[in-house]
Each structure stands twice: as structure tokens, then as C-alpha cells.
Amino acid sequence: MKSMTGFAHGEFTHGTYSITIDIKSYNSRFLELSVYVPSFMNTLEFQIRDFLSSGILRGKVEVSVKLKELNPAVSVNCNENYLKKYYEEIKRSARAAGIKENPGLKTLLSLEGVLTSEKEFDTENYAKSIMEDLETVFKDFDSSRIKEGMALKKDLEEKIEKLEEVLTTTKKYSAEMEETFKNNLKTRLQEVAGDLVDEQRILQETALMLVKYTINEEIVRLAAHISSLRDELESNPAPGKKIDFICQEINREINTIGSKNQNLEVAKAVINGKDSLENIREQAKNVE
């Protein structure tokens, strides 16, 4: 089980250039990827997205890739046509002004358009290095999510134990609750009907009403849902969404038990169970 929150940072040197990669993630219902790469490496973004999608199911993930050239390769070009034109024009203007000194090479080379420079980017090697380094950083990132996930799992297991207390308490008092309800209902029917209805009819009516108010079915379903919750924690590597769904079902059963309940101890257990259930649902938002 993994948490949706994680972070990893890596710095790598490759001869004439260095690469810095940061990966961080937050909670999100779906997978949201934001990838930042150098502008001249924009095409690499799609490759990075595919790589991340294969290892992350949901969460808001931000990846930053920075590349720094340690010894930049630069090509310099001299526009000889510009140089010649500048030289001839300056020489002509100098003669017209009575200046005998000819323009120096340093002056000519500083004029606009004479010299141009261009950085040389070895994008193929850059891309290869970035993807290899990304795999390394991703392993650290995934490890941080697994570590956080283990802590979440332990906390969830403790909360599930609290839910099981609701089940244990309800089972313990269910027969007593049923008997109390039966006796109360029988007494009310006798008070209303008096001698007009025989004992057998009262027992039949009591049995029919009891079907609506017994909690045996809720106990069975609650036990099954809690068992499913534990199974998800143990066997599902990404149980976040499933946990939330099961919690909705558990909440329905606990609410029904609470509405039918007439026992103080069960009422206390229901309140504690709802509190634990809310905590589980909150924690599930952090689980992938």
C-alpha cells in the first residue's frame, strides 16, 4: 500500500552537463501530472508522462527537470558579407570626412550581424541521461510513498479494530435488545387491544414487527464489510478508492443499527464506530 504524498530529489553530473530532478506528489482523486523540462527538450515531456503513468495510479504529481551545461559547446559564425560591407562603408565615410585612419578589426567584429553564436545541444544524449536519472529518482520517490503507506496501514488497522468493537458489542447485546423490544411491544399491544385480541394474535403481531426491528442482518453485513476492509489492506496494492466505497456501506449498517438500537452500550459503540469510520475515510484520501 502506498501513500499519495511523496518526494524525491536527485542531482547527477554527466561530463559536460548536470541534471537536477525533483518529484513531489499530493492527494487527488485522479492522476494529474505536471511535467517541467527545459524548453529545447519539450518533446521529452510525453515520454516522462508515459513513464510516470505506468507507476502511479492516482495523485497530483509534479516533476521538474533542470539541465545545466558545465562547458557549453558554442559555434561562432562570421558573416563575411556583413564584414566587407561595414568595412567599405566606414572607409568611404572616413575618406569623405577627411579621416585617414581605417576601421580596426575589433571595431568591425563588434558591429551587429557580423558575429553570431549558437549553443549546440546534444538532445539525444540529454534525453537518454534524463530518463535514466528519472528512473533513479523515481525509485526514491516510490520508496517514500511506500514508507508513508506503511504508517497509514498501521493507523487504518487500529481504526478497524475500533469498528470491530461496534460489531462485538452489538452481537453481545443483540439478543437482549430483541427480547426487550419484544416485551415492550407485547405490553403496548396488550394495553391498546386489551381483551379484544387473544394471546396468540399478540405473539404473531409481535413476531411480524420484530422482523423490521431486529439487527441480525445488519450484524452479518457489517461483519462482511469489515472483513472486506481488512482484505483490501492486505491484498490490494492500491486500495484507496475501494476503502472509501466499503466505508460507505459500513456507515449505512452502523446508522441502521443506531436507529434500531435501545441499548446504552450499543449506542456508545455506535458513536465510537462512526468516529473511527470518519477517520478511516479521511485517511483513505491519502492512500493511492
Buried (B, 14 or more C-beta within 10 A) or exposed (E): BBBBBBBBEBEBEBEEBBBBBBBBBEBEEEBEBEBEBBEEBEEBBEBBBEBBEEBBBBBBBBBBBEBEBEEEEEEEEEEEEBBEBBBEEBBEEBEEEEEEEEBEEEEBEEBEEBBEEEEEBEEEEBBEBBBEBBEEBBEBBBEBBBEBBEEBBEBBEEBBEBBBBBBEBBBBBBEEBBEEBBEEBBEEBEEEEEEEBEEEEBEEBBEEBBEEBBBEEBBEBBBBBBEBBBEBBEEBEBBBBBBBBBBEBBBBBBEBBBEBBBBEBBBEBBEBBBEBBEBBBEBBEBBB
